[in-house]
Amino acid sequence: MNTGMLWFDNDPKLNLLSKIEKATTYYKQKYGITPTICYLHPSMINTEPTQSNWIDIRPNQLVLPNHLWIGLQENQAVA
């Protein structure tokens, strides 16, 4: 993913999947497309389940804690 939306959420009452769902809903309303990938800091996935049927969740050291970088996954195959 080269471009995406950075989302900050430090609400301790929400679990990780709820935060991702909230960011995904906003992304869909703003851009009219459902995001397919979410990058987050590895420390955010150490204690919570990160399996989702609607979005690919991946750790990335470059994303700050409490931030989600969501967008569209680019095709890996190059012709």
Secondary structure as UniProt FT lines:
FT   STRAND          5..8
FT   TURN            12..13
FT   HELIX           16..31
FT   STRAND          37..40
FT   HELIX           42..44
FT   STRAND          56..59
FT   TURN            61..62
FT   TURN            65..66
FT   STRAND          67..71
//
